[in-house]
Amino acid sequence: NTVADRIFSGIQPTGTPHLGNYLGAIENWVNLQEKCNSVLYSIMDMHSFTMPKEPAVLRQNILDTTAAILACGIDPKKCFLFRQSL
């Protein structure tokens, strides 16, 4: 039973994801990857350029965010997960 043909959503890599990220987005992402035909999720790193960041910190935030959403149940076999700037 599908809810949509295609879903696209993104998350900014602002640091370690917190409970608000989980309840507001990640939990829904996990559920949607089971219900939709095509699911695209993005680490929206270019959206984090509104504030100055050290390149090393941004790289670590991208890795931390990616690891956290994978640990929460995002399955790359069921969705397309990509970094915005690549």
Secondary structure as UniProt FT lines:
FT   STRAND          6..11
FT   HELIX           19..21
FT   HELIX           22..26
FT   HELIX           27..35
FT   STRAND          38..43
FT   HELIX           45..50
FT   HELIX           55..71
FT   TURN            72..73
FT   TURN            76..78
FT   STRAND          80..83
FT   TURN            84..85
//
